[in-house]
Amino acid sequence: MADHTFFQNRECACFPCHAGADESSFNCLFCYCPLYALGDRCGGSFTYTEQGIKDCSDCLRPHKKENYEAILKQMPQVLELAKKP
C-alpha cells in the first residue's frame, strides 16, 4: 500500500476520534468519509437520527488503513452520484 493511503494527525485534539479505535492503525485521511453520500450502500456501520440524518460516528470502516483500497473501489459510485442534478 502506498504511503499516501495512510495519514495520522496525532496533533488533532480529537485523535483518535472514535472511542475504542486502535491508534496504531487509525487513518485520519477519511476525517470525512467519501462514501457518506452512498447512504445504505456505503458498507459501514451507521444509524439515522430522528431527523433522518446519517450518523456515522461509530463507524471505523473508513478509518482503518486496511480498508482504504476497498473504499477506493466504491468511489465510482460516489462520482456517479455527483453527476446527477
N, C-alpha and C positions, 0 to 999 in steps of 0.2 A: 504494500500500500504506500502510495507516495506521501511525502511529508505534508503536502497541502491539504490532505484529507483529515488532519487531526490538529486541533488547537486547544490550548488551555489558557484561560486568563485567570491565573491564581491570585491576581491583584484585585479581582472583582469582589466587592463586598458580599455578593451572594454565592460565591463559589463554594461547593457545587450547589446549584440552585434547586436540586431535588433531594429531599430527605432520603437517606439510605443509599445514595449513589456511591459507587466505587470511585474515589477520587483519582485513582491511577489510570482509569480508562474513560473518564468523563470528558466528552467532546463539546467544547464551547462554540464550535463552529456553527452549531444549529441552535443558537440562542432563540431565534425564531425559526420554527420548523417549516421548511419549504413545502411540506406535504399537508399543512393545515387546511388548505383550500379543497383538498380531496374529500373532506368530510369523513364519512364512514369507510371510505376506501383507503385511508392512509395506512392502515395496518398497525397503528399504535394503540395504546390504551388511553381512553378519554371518556368523559361524561358530558352531558349537556346540562347547562344550568336551566332554571325555571324559565328564564328569558330566551332560551333556545341558543345560547352562545356555547360554542365548543370549548370545553375546559380540558386542556392537555397537561395540567400542572403535575400530574402523577406519572406521565409517560417518560420513560427513559430510552425509548427506541432511538430517536434521533441523536441522543447524547452519548451513545456508546460507539466508540470508533469502529468496532466490528460491523456495525450496521450501515456505515457510510455508503458502501458500494450498492447495497440493496436500495437505499434511498435514492441514489443517483439513477437507478434503473426506473424509478417511478416518475422522474422529472418530465418525461414526455407527456404524461397525463396532466401535469401541472401546466406545462406550456400550452397544451391544447385548451385548457380552461381559460388561459389568458387571452386566447384569440377570440373567444366568444364575446359578443356585445353585452 
